[in-house]
Each structure stands twice: as structure tokens, then as C-alpha cells.
């Protein structure tokens, strides 16, 4: 295979896996337009790559190049497809916003880790205030950290404890 074909093939392999990674991420976003563009790009690049690669891979599979060239070709293929995947992943991380972000959905709310920590602390504070105020039941539960949730009134309720907790 002439050197120009190897260079062209490297470029197509990068494009091929860029497109595959891009379409995979687009499929997992909430954006149909992004998925449509990525799918068109992915299938188009795949078709072009098959035109170039078929005759060469057929020669490799039938042993016309020998095993050293077959191993070298597979390493070449793997290296350039990996480059394409990494470039697409980086591009996606930089450009995905709103509905185009992986995991974006109208059905599910997304919150930042900081917001989640705030929610957990508020839930913990609410729990601390209500311990002992819920009537005794046979329901058992655990907090997020695994500590058991206490229910029922304490044996000797102290209303000052409740008032102190409310004022904090």
C-alpha cells in the first residue's frame, strides 16, 4: 500500500472513531438534532472507510501480507482509532451544554455535587429536629450514611430539646 494511502487511512480512522464516539454520546443526550448530525457523520465516514479498507484487510485476512504486516496494520488501526475516540470525547466534553449533554433529559432533574451536598445536609437537619417526634412504628430505615433512623417518642421527652433544635 503506498504511503499516501496509509496517511489517508490514518485520517479516515481518526474521523471514523471520532464519529463513532460522537454518535454514541449524542445518542445518550436529550438532543435529537445533535444525534441526527452525529449519526449522519458516523454512517458517512463508515461507508467511506469501507471503500478504502476492504481490499487491504482482505489481503491481510488471506495471508498475502504475512503476519508481521498484519500485526503492524492492526496496531496502526488501533492507534489511530483510539486517537479519534479521545479527540471526540474531548470535543464533546467541551461542547456539550444543556440538552446536548450526556444524560440530559426533560424527565430527570440534574443537580451539581454541591447542590446534592446541600440537600443531604438539609435532610440531616430535618431528621435531627424530628427524632423522637414520630410515633413508634414497626418501620425501620437508615440514613444515607447507614445510621439507623429512630422513631417514637423518647421515654422522657424534653420540650427544650425540640425548641433548641428549631432555633438553630
Chimera marker file (.cmm) of the C-alpha trace (Angstrom):
<marker_set name="trace">
<marker id="1" x="0.000" y="0.000" z="0.000" r="1" g="1" b="0" radius="0.5"/>
<marker id="2" x="1.528" y="3.372" z="-0.974" r="1" g="1" b="0" radius="0.5"/>
<marker id="3" x="2.442" y="5.839" z="1.798" r="1" g="1" b="0" radius="0.5"/>
<marker id="4" x="-0.266" y="8.281" z="0.634" r="1" g="1" b="0" radius="0.5"/>
<marker id="5" x="-2.877" y="5.565" z="1.211" r="1" g="1" b="0" radius="0.5"/>
<marker id="6" x="-1.541" y="4.947" z="4.748" r="1" g="1" b="0" radius="0.5"/>
<marker id="7" x="-1.759" y="8.678" z="5.526" r="1" g="1" b="0" radius="0.5"/>
<marker id="8" x="-5.277" y="8.875" z="4.082" r="1" g="1" b="0" radius="0.5"/>
<marker id="9" x="-6.266" y="5.782" z="6.031" r="1" g="1" b="0" radius="0.5"/>
<marker id="10" x="-4.942" y="7.303" z="9.288" r="1" g="1" b="0" radius="0.5"/>
<marker id="11" x="-7.066" y="10.406" z="8.677" r="1" g="1" b="0" radius="0.5"/>
<marker id="12" x="-10.148" y="8.281" z="7.916" r="1" g="1" b="0" radius="0.5"/>
<marker id="13" x="-9.581" y="6.111" z="11.013" r="1" g="1" b="0" radius="0.5"/>
<marker id="14" x="-9.417" y="9.220" z="13.195" r="1" g="1" b="0" radius="0.5"/>
<marker id="15" x="-12.611" y="10.515" z="11.592" r="1" g="1" b="0" radius="0.5"/>
<marker id="16" x="-14.275" y="7.115" z="11.894" r="1" g="1" b="0" radius="0.5"/>
<marker id="17" x="-13.816" y="6.791" z="15.632" r="1" g="1" b="0" radius="0.5"/>
<marker id="18" x="-14.410" y="10.481" z="16.205" r="1" g="1" b="0" radius="0.5"/>
<marker id="19" x="-17.775" y="9.920" z="14.530" r="1" g="1" b="0" radius="0.5"/>
<marker id="20" x="-18.489" y="6.700" z="16.465" r="1" g="1" b="0" radius="0.5"/>
<marker id="21" x="-17.743" y="8.330" z="19.813" r="1" g="1" b="0" radius="0.5"/>
<marker id="22" x="-19.647" y="11.478" z="18.852" r="1" g="1" b="0" radius="0.5"/>
<marker id="23" x="-22.761" y="9.500" z="17.849" r="1" g="1" b="0" radius="0.5"/>
<marker id="24" x="-22.581" y="7.380" z="20.984" r="1" g="1" b="0" radius="0.5"/>
<marker id="25" x="-22.516" y="10.445" z="23.211" r="1" g="1" b="0" radius="0.5"/>
<marker id="26" x="-25.213" y="12.177" z="21.133" r="1" g="1" b="0" radius="0.5"/>
<marker id="27" x="-27.442" y="9.110" z="21.489" r="1" g="1" b="0" radius="0.5"/>
<marker id="28" x="-27.190" y="9.466" z="25.273" r="1" g="1" b="0" radius="0.5"/>
<marker id="29" x="-28.091" y="13.139" z="25.263" r="1" g="1" b="0" radius="0.5"/>
<marker id="30" x="-31.506" y="14.735" z="25.118" r="1" g="1" b="0" radius="0.5"/>
<marker id="31" x="-30.878" y="16.344" z="21.717" r="1" g="1" b="0" radius="0.5"/>
<marker id="32" x="-32.365" y="14.778" z="18.593" r="1" g="1" b="0" radius="0.5"/>
<marker id="33" x="-30.690" y="17.327" z="16.255" r="1" g="1" b="0" radius="0.5"/>
<marker id="34" x="-27.252" y="16.512" z="17.730" r="1" g="1" b="0" radius="0.5"/>
<marker id="35" x="-27.976" y="12.792" z="17.334" r="1" g="1" b="0" radius="0.5"/>
<marker id="36" x="-29.116" y="13.285" z="13.723" r="1" g="1" b="0" radius="0.5"/>
<marker id="37" x="-25.947" y="15.197" z="12.770" r="1" g="1" b="0" radius="0.5"/>
<marker id="38" x="-23.705" y="12.725" z="14.574" r="1" g="1" b="0" radius="0.5"/>
<marker id="39" x="-25.469" y="9.723" z="13.025" r="1" g="1" b="0" radius="0.5"/>
<marker id="40" x="-25.171" y="11.120" z="9.509" r="1" g="1" b="0" radius="0.5"/>
<marker id="41" x="-21.484" y="11.871" z="10.090" r="1" g="1" b="0" radius="0.5"/>
<marker id="42" x="-20.839" y="8.426" z="11.605" r="1" g="1" b="0" radius="0.5"/>
<marker id="43" x="-22.533" y="6.439" z="8.851" r="1" g="1" b="0" radius="0.5"/>
<marker id="44" x="-20.979" y="8.546" z="6.102" r="1" g="1" b="0" radius="0.5"/>
<marker id="45" x="-17.460" y="8.130" z="7.433" r="1" g="1" b="0" radius="0.5"/>
<marker id="46" x="-18.031" y="4.404" z="7.946" r="1" g="1" b="0" radius="0.5"/>
<marker id="47" x="-19.073" y="3.997" z="4.301" r="1" g="1" b="0" radius="0.5"/>
<marker id="48" x="-16.013" y="5.881" z="3.001" r="1" g="1" b="0" radius="0.5"/>
<marker id="49" x="-13.682" y="3.911" z="5.263" r="1" g="1" b="0" radius="0.5"/>
<marker id="50" x="-15.066" y="0.608" z="3.975" r="1" g="1" b="0" radius="0.5"/>
<marker id="51" x="-14.246" y="1.561" z="0.395" r="1" g="1" b="0" radius="0.5"/>
<marker id="52" x="-10.607" y="2.148" z="1.314" r="1" g="1" b="0" radius="0.5"/>
<marker id="53" x="-10.105" y="-0.604" z="3.859" r="1" g="1" b="0" radius="0.5"/>
<marker id="54" x="-11.850" y="-3.605" z="2.313" r="1" g="1" b="0" radius="0.5"/>
<marker id="55" x="-9.175" y="-4.585" z="-0.227" r="1" g="1" b="0" radius="0.5"/>
<marker id="56" x="-6.326" y="-4.132" z="2.250" r="1" g="1" b="0" radius="0.5"/>
<marker id="57" x="-7.991" y="-6.069" z="5.087" r="1" g="1" b="0" radius="0.5"/>
<marker id="58" x="-8.949" y="-8.834" z="2.672" r="1" g="1" b="0" radius="0.5"/>
<marker id="59" x="-5.271" y="-9.225" z="1.738" r="1" g="1" b="0" radius="0.5"/>
<marker id="60" x="-4.339" y="-9.347" z="5.429" r="1" g="1" b="0" radius="0.5"/>
<marker id="61" x="-7.040" y="-11.906" z="6.258" r="1" g="1" b="0" radius="0.5"/>
<marker id="62" x="-5.972" y="-14.151" z="3.371" r="1" g="1" b="0" radius="0.5"/>
<marker id="63" x="-2.326" y="-14.022" z="4.452" r="1" g="1" b="0" radius="0.5"/>
<marker id="64" x="-0.993" y="-12.118" z="1.442" r="1" g="1" b="0" radius="0.5"/>
<marker id="65" x="0.951" y="-9.704" z="3.668" r="1" g="1" b="0" radius="0.5"/>
<marker id="66" x="2.214" y="-12.211" z="6.256" r="1" g="1" b="0" radius="0.5"/>
<marker id="67" x="1.721" y="-11.983" z="9.984" r="1" g="1" b="0" radius="0.5"/>
<marker id="68" x="4.256" y="-9.196" z="10.776" r="1" g="1" b="0" radius="0.5"/>
<marker id="69" x="2.476" y="-6.765" z="8.442" r="1" g="1" b="0" radius="0.5"/>
<marker id="70" x="-0.898" y="-7.965" z="9.759" r="1" g="1" b="0" radius="0.5"/>
<marker id="71" x="0.165" y="-7.205" z="13.360" r="1" g="1" b="0" radius="0.5"/>
<marker id="72" x="1.616" y="-3.843" z="12.315" r="1" g="1" b="0" radius="0.5"/>
<marker id="73" x="-1.576" y="-2.959" z="10.467" r="1" g="1" b="0" radius="0.5"/>
<marker id="74" x="-3.737" y="-3.890" z="13.457" r="1" g="1" b="0" radius="0.5"/>
<marker id="75" x="-1.583" y="-1.734" z="15.756" r="1" g="1" b="0" radius="0.5"/>
<marker id="76" x="-1.775" y="1.128" z="13.260" r="1" g="1" b="0" radius="0.5"/>
<marker id="77" x="-5.558" y="0.736" z="13.073" r="1" g="1" b="0" radius="0.5"/>
<marker id="78" x="-5.897" y="0.612" z="16.863" r="1" g="1" b="0" radius="0.5"/>
<marker id="79" x="-3.683" y="3.655" z="17.450" r="1" g="1" b="0" radius="0.5"/>
<marker id="80" x="-5.497" y="5.914" z="15.008" r="1" g="1" b="0" radius="0.5"/>
<marker id="81" x="-8.995" y="4.813" z="16.047" r="1" g="1" b="0" radius="0.5"/>
<marker id="82" x="-8.033" y="5.460" z="19.678" r="1" g="1" b="0" radius="0.5"/>
<marker id="83" x="-6.844" y="8.952" z="18.751" r="1" g="1" b="0" radius="0.5"/>
<marker id="84" x="-10.202" y="9.576" z="17.062" r="1" g="1" b="0" radius="0.5"/>
<marker id="85" x="-12.143" y="8.411" z="20.118" r="1" g="1" b="0" radius="0.5"/>
<marker id="86" x="-10.109" y="10.542" z="22.512" r="1" g="1" b="0" radius="0.5"/>
<marker id="87" x="-10.425" y="13.630" z="20.322" r="1" g="1" b="0" radius="0.5"/>
<marker id="88" x="-14.202" y="13.175" z="20.071" r="1" g="1" b="0" radius="0.5"/>
<marker id="89" x="-14.531" y="12.653" z="23.807" r="1" g="1" b="0" radius="0.5"/>
<marker id="90" x="-12.559" y="15.822" z="24.480" r="1" g="1" b="0" radius="0.5"/>
<marker id="91" x="-14.578" y="17.756" z="21.886" r="1" g="1" b="0" radius="0.5"/>
<marker id="92" x="-17.816" y="16.528" z="23.432" r="1" g="1" b="0" radius="0.5"/>
<marker id="93" x="-16.777" y="17.466" z="26.954" r="1" g="1" b="0" radius="0.5"/>
<marker id="94" x="-16.014" y="20.996" z="25.753" r="1" g="1" b="0" radius="0.5"/>
<marker id="95" x="-19.128" y="21.496" z="23.587" r="1" g="1" b="0" radius="0.5"/>
<marker id="96" x="-21.921" y="19.596" z="25.374" r="1" g="1" b="0" radius="0.5"/>
<marker id="97" x="-24.299" y="22.047" z="27.025" r="1" g="1" b="0" radius="0.5"/>
<marker id="98" x="-27.951" y="21.828" z="28.075" r="1" g="1" b="0" radius="0.5"/>
<marker id="99" x="-29.900" y="19.154" z="26.220" r="1" g="1" b="0" radius="0.5"/>
<marker id="100" x="-26.791" y="18.161" z="24.260" r="1" g="1" b="0" radius="0.5"/>
<marker id="101" x="-25.000" y="16.966" z="27.401" r="1" g="1" b="0" radius="0.5"/>
<marker id="102" x="-24.786" y="13.236" z="28.016" r="1" g="1" b="0" radius="0.5"/>
<marker id="103" x="-27.545" y="12.243" z="30.412" r="1" g="1" b="0" radius="0.5"/>
<marker id="104" x="-29.619" y="15.362" z="29.751" r="1" g="1" b="0" radius="0.5"/>
<marker id="105" x="-33.321" y="14.644" z="29.968" r="1" g="1" b="0" radius="0.5"/>
<marker id="106" x="-36.570" y="16.512" z="30.429" r="1" g="1" b="0" radius="0.5"/>
<marker id="107" x="-37.730" y="13.712" z="32.728" r="1" g="1" b="0" radius="0.5"/>
<marker id="108" x="-34.963" y="13.870" z="35.327" r="1" g="1" b="0" radius="0.5"/>
<marker id="109" x="-33.559" y="16.789" z="37.242" r="1" g="1" b="0" radius="0.5"/>
<marker id="110" x="-29.797" y="17.144" z="37.292" r="1" g="1" b="0" radius="0.5"/>
<marker id="111" x="-28.064" y="18.773" z="40.214" r="1" g="1" b="0" radius="0.5"/>
<marker id="112" x="-24.434" y="19.571" z="40.891" r="1" g="1" b="0" radius="0.5"/>
<marker id="113" x="-22.452" y="17.732" z="43.586" r="1" g="1" b="0" radius="0.5"/>
<marker id="114" x="-22.518" y="20.924" z="45.665" r="1" g="1" b="0" radius="0.5"/>
<marker id="115" x="-26.327" y="21.089" z="45.444" r="1" g="1" b="0" radius="0.5"/>
<marker id="116" x="-26.559" y="17.414" z="46.426" r="1" g="1" b="0" radius="0.5"/>
<marker id="117" x="-24.371" y="18.008" z="49.497" r="1" g="1" b="0" radius="0.5"/>
<marker id="118" x="-26.682" y="20.890" z="50.474" r="1" g="1" b="0" radius="0.5"/>
<marker id="119" x="-29.763" y="18.647" z="50.080" r="1" g="1" b="0" radius="0.5"/>
<marker id="120" x="-28.136" y="15.958" z="52.239" r="1" g="1" b="0" radius="0.5"/>
<marker id="121" x="-27.286" y="18.457" z="54.966" r="1" g="1" b="0" radius="0.5"/>
<marker id="122" x="-30.849" y="19.851" z="54.940" r="1" g="1" b="0" radius="0.5"/>
<marker id="123" x="-32.275" y="16.319" z="55.170" r="1" g="1" b="0" radius="0.5"/>
<marker id="124" x="-29.912" y="15.559" z="58.035" r="1" g="1" b="0" radius="0.5"/>
<marker id="125" x="-31.005" y="18.725" z="59.867" r="1" g="1" b="0" radius="0.5"/>
<marker id="126" x="-34.668" y="17.863" z="59.336" r="1" g="1" b="0" radius="0.5"/>
<marker id="127" x="-34.035" y="14.377" z="60.686" r="1" g="1" b="0" radius="0.5"/>
<marker id="128" x="-32.219" y="15.737" z="63.733" r="1" g="1" b="0" radius="0.5"/>
<marker id="129" x="-35.180" y="18.006" z="64.531" r="1" g="1" b="0" radius="0.5"/>
<marker id="130" x="-37.791" y="15.284" z="64.215" r="1" g="1" b="0" radius="0.5"/>
<marker id="131" x="-36.033" y="12.436" z="66.068" r="1" g="1" b="0" radius="0.5"/>
<marker id="132" x="-38.361" y="11.272" z="68.779" r="1" g="1" b="0" radius="0.5"/>
<marker id="133" x="-41.383" y="13.181" z="67.421" r="1" g="1" b="0" radius="0.5"/>
<marker id="134" x="-42.643" y="10.459" z="65.075" r="1" g="1" b="0" radius="0.5"/>
<marker id="135" x="-44.957" y="7.943" z="66.777" r="1" g="1" b="0" radius="0.5"/>
<marker id="136" x="-43.488" y="4.489" z="67.300" r="1" g="1" b="0" radius="0.5"/>
<marker id="137" x="-43.982" y="2.248" z="64.258" r="1" g="1" b="0" radius="0.5"/>
<marker id="138" x="-42.606" y="-1.022" z="63.018" r="1" g="1" b="0" radius="0.5"/>
<marker id="139" x="-40.950" y="0.795" z="60.097" r="1" g="1" b="0" radius="0.5"/>
<marker id="140" x="-37.179" y="0.761" z="60.099" r="1" g="1" b="0" radius="0.5"/>
<marker id="141" x="-34.953" y="2.908" z="57.969" r="1" g="1" b="0" radius="0.5"/>
<marker id="142" x="-31.373" y="4.044" z="57.593" r="1" g="1" b="0" radius="0.5"/>
<marker id="143" x="-29.836" y="7.400" z="56.842" r="1" g="1" b="0" radius="0.5"/>
<marker id="144" x="-27.569" y="7.853" z="53.804" r="1" g="1" b="0" radius="0.5"/>
<marker id="145" x="-24.542" y="7.156" z="55.988" r="1" g="1" b="0" radius="0.5"/>
<marker id="146" x="-26.096" y="3.874" z="57.223" r="1" g="1" b="0" radius="0.5"/>
<marker id="147" x="-27.039" y="5.103" z="60.722" r="1" g="1" b="0" radius="0.5"/>
<marker id="148" x="-30.430" y="3.783" z="61.910" r="1" g="1" b="0" radius="0.5"/>
<marker id="149" x="-33.384" y="6.158" z="61.966" r="1" g="1" b="0" radius="0.5"/>
<marker id="150" x="-35.035" y="6.375" z="65.382" r="1" g="1" b="0" radius="0.5"/>
<marker id="151" x="-38.807" y="6.613" z="65.654" r="1" g="1" b="0" radius="0.5"/>
<marker id="152" x="-41.158" y="7.017" z="68.586" r="1" g="1" b="0" radius="0.5"/>
<marker id="153" x="-41.168" y="9.437" z="71.460" r="1" g="1" b="0" radius="0.5"/>
<marker id="154" x="-38.268" y="9.305" z="73.868" r="1" g="1" b="0" radius="0.5"/>
<marker id="155" x="-39.115" y="7.786" z="77.224" r="1" g="1" b="0" radius="0.5"/>
<marker id="156" x="-38.739" y="11.147" z="78.923" r="1" g="1" b="0" radius="0.5"/>
<marker id="157" x="-39.401" y="13.841" z="76.305" r="1" g="1" b="0" radius="0.5"/>
<marker id="158" x="-37.743" y="17.188" z="76.933" r="1" g="1" b="0" radius="0.5"/>
<marker id="159" x="-39.559" y="20.019" z="75.072" r="1" g="1" b="0" radius="0.5"/>
<marker id="160" x="-36.491" y="22.272" z="75.477" r="1" g="1" b="0" radius="0.5"/>
<marker id="161" x="-34.513" y="19.907" z="73.215" r="1" g="1" b="0" radius="0.5"/>
<marker id="162" x="-37.122" y="20.387" z="70.493" r="1" g="1" b="0" radius="0.5"/>
<marker id="163" x="-37.165" y="24.183" z="70.910" r="1" g="1" b="0" radius="0.5"/>
<marker id="164" x="-33.350" y="24.356" z="70.815" r="1" g="1" b="0" radius="0.5"/>
<marker id="165" x="-33.259" y="22.315" z="67.611" r="1" g="1" b="0" radius="0.5"/>
<marker id="166" x="-35.841" y="24.602" z="65.970" r="1" g="1" b="0" radius="0.5"/>
<marker id="167" x="-33.935" y="27.763" z="66.824" r="1" g="1" b="0" radius="0.5"/>
<marker id="168" x="-30.674" y="26.552" z="65.239" r="1" g="1" b="0" radius="0.5"/>
<link id1="1" id2="2" r="1" g="1" b="0" radius="0.2"/>
<link id1="2" id2="3" r="1" g="1" b="0" radius="0.2"/>
<link id1="3" id2="4" r="1" g="1" b="0" radius="0.2"/>
<link id1="4" id2="5" r="1" g="1" b="0" radius="0.2"/>
<link id1="5" id2="6" r="1" g="1" b="0" radius="0.2"/>
<link id1="6" id2="7" r="1" g="1" b="0" radius="0.2"/>
<link id1="7" id2="8" r="1" g="1" b="0" radius="0.2"/>
<link id1="8" id2="9" r="1" g="1" b="0" radius="0.2"/>
<link id1="9" id2="10" r="1" g="1" b="0" radius="0.2"/>
<link id1="10" id2="11" r="1" g="1" b="0" radius="0.2"/>
<link id1="11" id2="12" r="1" g="1" b="0" radius="0.2"/>
<link id1="12" id2="13" r="1" g="1" b="0" radius="0.2"/>
<link id1="13" id2="14" r="1" g="1" b="0" radius="0.2"/>
<link id1="14" id2="15" r="1" g="1" b="0" radius="0.2"/>
<link id1="15" id2="16" r="1" g="1" b="0" radius="0.2"/>
<link id1="16" id2="17" r="1" g="1" b="0" radius="0.2"/>
<link id1="17" id2="18" r="1" g="1" b="0" radius="0.2"/>
<link id1="18" id2="19" r="1" g="1" b="0" radius="0.2"/>
<link id1="19" id2="20" r="1" g="1" b="0" radius="0.2"/>
<link id1="20" id2="21" r="1" g="1" b="0" radius="0.2"/>
<link id1="21" id2="22" r="1" g="1" b="0" radius="0.2"/>
<link id1="22" id2="23" r="1" g="1" b="0" radius="0.2"/>
<link id1="23" id2="24" r="1" g="1" b="0" radius="0.2"/>
<link id1="24" id2="25" r="1" g="1" b="0" radius="0.2"/>
<link id1="25" id2="26" r="1" g="1" b="0" radius="0.2"/>
<link id1="26" id2="27" r="1" g="1" b="0" radius="0.2"/>
<link id1="27" id2="28" r="1" g="1" b="0" radius="0.2"/>
<link id1="28" id2="29" r="1" g="1" b="0" radius="0.2"/>
<link id1="29" id2="30" r="1" g="1" b="0" radius="0.2"/>
<link id1="30" id2="31" r="1" g="1" b="0" radius="0.2"/>
<link id1="31" id2="32" r="1" g="1" b="0" radius="0.2"/>
<link id1="32" id2="33" r="1" g="1" b="0" radius="0.2"/>
<link id1="33" id2="34" r="1" g="1" b="0" radius="0.2"/>
<link id1="34" id2="35" r="1" g="1" b="0" radius="0.2"/>
<link id1="35" id2="36" r="1" g="1" b="0" radius="0.2"/>
<link id1="36" id2="37" r="1" g="1" b="0" radius="0.2"/>
<link id1="37" id2="38" r="1" g="1" b="0" radius="0.2"/>
<link id1="38" id2="39" r="1" g="1" b="0" radius="0.2"/>
<link id1="39" id2="40" r="1" g="1" b="0" radius="0.2"/>
<link id1="40" id2="41" r="1" g="1" b="0" radius="0.2"/>
<link id1="41" id2="42" r="1" g="1" b="0" radius="0.2"/>
<link id1="42" id2="43" r="1" g="1" b="0" radius="0.2"/>
<link id1="43" id2="44" r="1" g="1" b="0" radius="0.2"/>
<link id1="44" id2="45" r="1" g="1" b="0" radius="0.2"/>
<link id1="45" id2="46" r="1" g="1" b="0" radius="0.2"/>
<link id1="46" id2="47" r="1" g="1" b="0" radius="0.2"/>
<link id1="47" id2="48" r="1" g="1" b="0" radius="0.2"/>
<link id1="48" id2="49" r="1" g="1" b="0" radius="0.2"/>
<link id1="49" id2="50" r="1" g="1" b="0" radius="0.2"/>
<link id1="50" id2="51" r="1" g="1" b="0" radius="0.2"/>
<link id1="51" id2="52" r="1" g="1" b="0" radius="0.2"/>
<link id1="52" id2="53" r="1" g="1" b="0" radius="0.2"/>
<link id1="53" id2="54" r="1" g="1" b="0" radius="0.2"/>
<link id1="54" id2="55" r="1" g="1" b="0" radius="0.2"/>
<link id1="55" id2="56" r="1" g="1" b="0" radius="0.2"/>
<link id1="56" id2="57" r="1" g="1" b="0" radius="0.2"/>
<link id1="57" id2="58" r="1" g="1" b="0" radius="0.2"/>
<link id1="58" id2="59" r="1" g="1" b="0" radius="0.2"/>
<link id1="59" id2="60" r="1" g="1" b="0" radius="0.2"/>
<link id1="60" id2="61" r="1" g="1" b="0" radius="0.2"/>
<link id1="61" id2="62" r="1" g="1" b="0" radius="0.2"/>
<link id1="62" id2="63" r="1" g="1" b="0" radius="0.2"/>
<link id1="63" id2="64" r="1" g="1" b="0" radius="0.2"/>
<link id1="64" id2="65" r="1" g="1" b="0" radius="0.2"/>
<link id1="65" id2="66" r="1" g="1" b="0" radius="0.2"/>
<link id1="66" id2="67" r="1" g="1" b="0" radius="0.2"/>
<link id1="67" id2="68" r="1" g="1" b="0" radius="0.2"/>
<link id1="68" id2="69" r="1" g="1" b="0" radius="0.2"/>
<link id1="69" id2="70" r="1" g="1" b="0" radius="0.2"/>
<link id1="70" id2="71" r="1" g="1" b="0" radius="0.2"/>
<link id1="71" id2="72" r="1" g="1" b="0" radius="0.2"/>
<link id1="72" id2="73" r="1" g="1" b="0" radius="0.2"/>
<link id1="73" id2="74" r="1" g="1" b="0" radius="0.2"/>
<link id1="74" id2="75" r="1" g="1" b="0" radius="0.2"/>
<link id1="75" id2="76" r="1" g="1" b="0" radius="0.2"/>
<link id1="76" id2="77" r="1" g="1" b="0" radius="0.2"/>
<link id1="77" id2="78" r="1" g="1" b="0" radius="0.2"/>
<link id1="78" id2="79" r="1" g="1" b="0" radius="0.2"/>
<link id1="79" id2="80" r="1" g="1" b="0" radius="0.2"/>
<link id1="80" id2="81" r="1" g="1" b="0" radius="0.2"/>
<link id1="81" id2="82" r="1" g="1" b="0" radius="0.2"/>
<link id1="82" id2="83" r="1" g="1" b="0" radius="0.2"/>
<link id1="83" id2="84" r="1" g="1" b="0" radius="0.2"/>
<link id1="84" id2="85" r="1" g="1" b="0" radius="0.2"/>
<link id1="85" id2="86" r="1" g="1" b="0" radius="0.2"/>
<link id1="86" id2="87" r="1" g="1" b="0" radius="0.2"/>
<link id1="87" id2="88" r="1" g="1" b="0" radius="0.2"/>
<link id1="88" id2="89" r="1" g="1" b="0" radius="0.2"/>
<link id1="89" id2="90" r="1" g="1" b="0" radius="0.2"/>
<link id1="90" id2="91" r="1" g="1" b="0" radius="0.2"/>
<link id1="91" id2="92" r="1" g="1" b="0" radius="0.2"/>
<link id1="92" id2="93" r="1" g="1" b="0" radius="0.2"/>
<link id1="93" id2="94" r="1" g="1" b="0" radius="0.2"/>
<link id1="94" id2="95" r="1" g="1" b="0" radius="0.2"/>
<link id1="95" id2="96" r="1" g="1" b="0" radius="0.2"/>
<link id1="96" id2="97" r="1" g="1" b="0" radius="0.2"/>
<link id1="97" id2="98" r="1" g="1" b="0" radius="0.2"/>
<link id1="98" id2="99" r="1" g="1" b="0" radius="0.2"/>
<link id1="99" id2="100" r="1" g="1" b="0" radius="0.2"/>
<link id1="100" id2="101" r="1" g="1" b="0" radius="0.2"/>
<link id1="101" id2="102" r="1" g="1" b="0" radius="0.2"/>
<link id1="102" id2="103" r="1" g="1" b="0" radius="0.2"/>
<link id1="103" id2="104" r="1" g="1" b="0" radius="0.2"/>
<link id1="104" id2="105" r="1" g="1" b="0" radius="0.2"/>
<link id1="105" id2="106" r="1" g="1" b="0" radius="0.2"/>
<link id1="106" id2="107" r="1" g="1" b="0" radius="0.2"/>
<link id1="107" id2="108" r="1" g="1" b="0" radius="0.2"/>
<link id1="108" id2="109" r="1" g="1" b="0" radius="0.2"/>
<link id1="109" id2="110" r="1" g="1" b="0" radius="0.2"/>
<link id1="110" id2="111" r="1" g="1" b="0" radius="0.2"/>
<link id1="111" id2="112" r="1" g="1" b="0" radius="0.2"/>
<link id1="112" id2="113" r="1" g="1" b="0" radius="0.2"/>
<link id1="113" id2="114" r="1" g="1" b="0" radius="0.2"/>
<link id1="114" id2="115" r="1" g="1" b="0" radius="0.2"/>
<link id1="115" id2="116" r="1" g="1" b="0" radius="0.2"/>
<link id1="116" id2="117" r="1" g="1" b="0" radius="0.2"/>
<link id1="117" id2="118" r="1" g="1" b="0" radius="0.2"/>
<link id1="118" id2="119" r="1" g="1" b="0" radius="0.2"/>
<link id1="119" id2="120" r="1" g="1" b="0" radius="0.2"/>
<link id1="120" id2="121" r="1" g="1" b="0" radius="0.2"/>
<link id1="121" id2="122" r="1" g="1" b="0" radius="0.2"/>
<link id1="122" id2="123" r="1" g="1" b="0" radius="0.2"/>
<link id1="123" id2="124" r="1" g="1" b="0" radius="0.2"/>
<link id1="124" id2="125" r="1" g="1" b="0" radius="0.2"/>
<link id1="125" id2="126" r="1" g="1" b="0" radius="0.2"/>
<link id1="126" id2="127" r="1" g="1" b="0" radius="0.2"/>
<link id1="127" id2="128" r="1" g="1" b="0" radius="0.2"/>
<link id1="128" id2="129" r="1" g="1" b="0" radius="0.2"/>
<link id1="129" id2="130" r="1" g="1" b="0" radius="0.2"/>
<link id1="130" id2="131" r="1" g="1" b="0" radius="0.2"/>
<link id1="131" id2="132" r="1" g="1" b="0" radius="0.2"/>
<link id1="132" id2="133" r="1" g="1" b="0" radius="0.2"/>
<link id1="133" id2="134" r="1" g="1" b="0" radius="0.2"/>
<link id1="134" id2="135" r="1" g="1" b="0" radius="0.2"/>
<link id1="135" id2="136" r="1" g="1" b="0" radius="0.2"/>
<link id1="136" id2="137" r="1" g="1" b="0" radius="0.2"/>
<link id1="137" id2="138" r="1" g="1" b="0" radius="0.2"/>
<link id1="138" id2="139" r="1" g="1" b="0" radius="0.2"/>
<link id1="139" id2="140" r="1" g="1" b="0" radius="0.2"/>
<link id1="140" id2="141" r="1" g="1" b="0" radius="0.2"/>
<link id1="141" id2="142" r="1" g="1" b="0" radius="0.2"/>
<link id1="142" id2="143" r="1" g="1" b="0" radius="0.2"/>
<link id1="143" id2="144" r="1" g="1" b="0" radius="0.2"/>
<link id1="144" id2="145" r="1" g="1" b="0" radius="0.2"/>
<link id1="145" id2="146" r="1" g="1" b="0" radius="0.2"/>
<link id1="146" id2="147" r="1" g="1" b="0" radius="0.2"/>
<link id1="147" id2="148" r="1" g="1" b="0" radius="0.2"/>
<link id1="148" id2="149" r="1" g="1" b="0" radius="0.2"/>
<link id1="149" id2="150" r="1" g="1" b="0" radius="0.2"/>
<link id1="150" id2="151" r="1" g="1" b="0" radius="0.2"/>
<link id1="151" id2="152" r="1" g="1" b="0" radius="0.2"/>
<link id1="152" id2="153" r="1" g="1" b="0" radius="0.2"/>
<link id1="153" id2="154" r="1" g="1" b="0" radius="0.2"/>
<link id1="154" id2="155" r="1" g="1" b="0" radius="0.2"/>
<link id1="155" id2="156" r="1" g="1" b="0" radius="0.2"/>
<link id1="156" id2="157" r="1" g="1" b="0" radius="0.2"/>
<link id1="157" id2="158" r="1" g="1" b="0" radius="0.2"/>
<link id1="158" id2="159" r="1" g="1" b="0" radius="0.2"/>
<link id1="159" id2="160" r="1" g="1" b="0" radius="0.2"/>
<link id1="160" id2="161" r="1" g="1" b="0" radius="0.2"/>
<link id1="161" id2="162" r="1" g="1" b="0" radius="0.2"/>
<link id1="162" id2="163" r="1" g="1" b="0" radius="0.2"/>
<link id1="163" id2="164" r="1" g="1" b="0" radius="0.2"/>
<link id1="164" id2="165" r="1" g="1" b="0" radius="0.2"/>
<link id1="165" id2="166" r="1" g="1" b="0" radius="0.2"/>
<link id1="166" id2="167" r="1" g="1" b="0" radius="0.2"/>
<link id1="167" id2="168" r="1" g="1" b="0" radius="0.2"/>
</marker_set>
